[in-house]
């Protein structure tokens, strides 16, 4: 068997990596038109952008449904922070330190960089980000957290009944 000289043993994962989640965060921040948000709101927005059918049953989500996907709200927090740090290291976003905490904001380089993204996924991500922001931008942090708390038991639960039928439990 011939070895591929272009293959390396380095990590080649692309899904749920800091670069993927960092790029999504950058697009979400850019759609906020200069407003800054904290990590908690950014993680929630990222979840709602990728799983839009969880709050709007009439539309398809950007990502396919998966069982217990609501756990992403907890798991992705660390990776989101790594993604933000990566985007910040490339000067693609700004960090604001305030008395209320740490906030993230798109800058001029953000929109220039995002302007080069023209894949169907990136364009849909921009569209879904706009929609999520329009829907939730007037929610206070407390109202947004309550929305998540009330709805989180439903997100991904459609697979619970399926596992009963298959006998997975």
Buried (B, 14 or more C-beta within 10 A) or exposed (E): EEEEEEEEEEEEEEEEBBBBBBBBBBBBBBBBEEEBBBBBBBBBBBBBBBBBBBBEEEEEBBBEBEBEBBEBBEEBBEBBBBBBEBBBEEEBBBEEEEEEEEBBBBBEBBBEBBEEBEEEEBEBBBBBBBBBBEEBEEBEEEEBBEBBEEEBEEBBEEBEEEEEEEEEE
